[in-house]
């Protein structure tokens, strides 16, 4: 795992945000993730044609969640993930497709195994919580 030589501005001490060196790791993670989503027949129809804002907001959310600045909250308010995803049918199929791309993005991010396990546990738990298609439960 890349360790920061000095604490990145806005990082909570000891946070993943600090350990990976700040915002750029999350931008790169999100770009790898959305590169996969762009080619996915299950997920691509759920997103707007232009993924620029989707990339920006997810990167900002993850930066904040993992100990970076609170720019996401300042610009968008509380994340309210279930509410923000309520307009989309999210079943096991969509969750699994999303996890496939996020897993690939995380695995190519250079994290140490323990950090990778923590990050993947977060995404796995969150993905299960976002399922809103009752027939998929």
C-alpha positions in Angstrom: 0.0 0.0 0.0 1.3 3.5 -0.7 1.9 5.4 2.4 1.9 9.2 2.5 5.2 10.8 3.5 3.2 13.5 5.1 -0.5 13.7 6.0 -2.5 14.8 2.9 -4.4 18.1 3.5 -7.8 17.3 4.9 -7.1 13.7 5.9 -8.0 12.3 9.3 -4.9 10.9 10.9 -4.6 7.1 10.4 -7.5 7.1 7.9 -7.5 5.2 4.6 -7.5 8.6 2.9 -4.2 9.4 4.6 -2.7 5.9 4.0 -3.3 6.0 0.3 -1.9 9.6 0.0 -5.1 11.5 -0.4 -7.8 12.2 -3.0 -6.1 10.9 -6.1 -6.3 7.3 -5.1 -10.1 7.6 -4.9 -10.3 9.4 -8.2 -8.3 6.6 -9.8 -10.4 3.9 -8.1 -13.6 5.6 -9.4 -12.2 5.9 -12.9 -11.3 2.2 -13.0 -14.8 1.4 -11.7 -16.7 3.5 -14.2 -14.5 2.3 -17.1 -16.0 -1.1 -16.3 -19.5 0.2 -15.8 -19.4 1.9 -19.3 -19.1 -1.5 -20.9 -21.6 -3.3 -18.7 -25.0 -4.1 -20.2 -26.7 -4.4 -16.8 -25.4 -1.3 -15.2 -24.8 1.2 -18.1 -28.6 1.8 -18.7 -28.9 3.0 -15.1 -26.5 5.9 -15.5 -26.7 9.1 -17.4 -25.0 9.2 -20.9 -22.2 11.5 -19.5 -20.6 9.9 -16.5 -18.6 12.9 -15.5 -20.8 13.9 -12.6 -21.2 10.3 -11.5 -17.5 9.9 -11.3 -17.0 13.2 -9.4 -19.7 12.5 -6.8 -18.6 8.9 -6.1 -15.0 10.0 -5.7 -16.0 12.8 -3.4 -18.2 10.6 -1.4 -15.5 7.9 -1.0 -12.9 10.5 -0.1 -15.1 11.8 2.7 -16.2 8.4 3.9 -12.6 7.2 4.2 -11.3 10.2 6.1 -10.9 13.0 3.6 -12.5 16.4 3.4 -16.3 16.9 3.8 -16.7 18.5 0.4 -19.3 16.0 -0.5 -21.6 16.9 2.4 -20.9 20.6 1.8 -22.0 20.3 -1.8 -24.7 17.6 -1.8 -25.7 17.2 1.9 -26.0 13.9 3.7 -25.3 11.0 1.4 -28.6 9.2 2.0 -27.6 6.4 -0.2 -30.9 4.5 -0.1 -32.8 7.6 -1.0 -30.4 8.5 -3.9 -30.8 5.0 -5.3 -34.5 4.7 -4.8 -35.3 5.7 -8.4 -33.5 2.6 -9.7 -34.4 -1.0 -9.4 -31.5 -2.6 -7.5 -31.7 -6.3 -7.3 -29.1 -9.0 -6.8 -28.2 -8.9 -10.5 -27.4 -5.2 -10.3 -25.6 -5.5 -7.0 -23.4 -8.4 -8.4 -22.6 -6.4 -11.5 -21.7 -3.4 -9.5 -19.5 -5.5 -7.1 -17.7 -7.1 -10.1 -16.5 -3.7 -11.3 -15.7 -2.3 -7.9 -13.9 -5.5 -6.9 -11.7 -5.2 -10.0 -11.1 -1.5 -9.3 -10.1 -2.1 -5.7 -7.9 -5.1 -6.5 -5.9 -3.1 -8.9 -5.5 -0.2 -6.5 -2.4 -1.4 -4.7 -3.9 -1.8 -1.2 -2.4 -4.1 1.4 -4.6 -7.2 1.9 -5.9 -6.0 5.3 -7.0 -2.6 3.9 -8.4 -4.2 0.8 -10.5 -6.6 2.9 -11.9 -3.6 4.9 -12.8 -1.7 1.8 -14.4 -4.7 0.1 -16.4 -5.5 3.3 -17.8 -1.9 3.2 -18.8 -2.2 -0.4 -20.3 -5.6 0.1 -22.4 -4.5 3.1 -23.5 -1.2 1.4 -24.4 -3.0 -1.8 -26.7 -5.4 0.1 -28.3 -2.5 1.9 -29.1 -0.8 -1.4 -31.1 -3.7 -2.8 -34.7 -2.4 -3.2 -36.2 -5.0 -5.5 -38.1 -7.2 -3.0 -38.2 -10.1 -5.5 -34.4 -10.2 -5.3 -34.1 -10.6 -1.5 
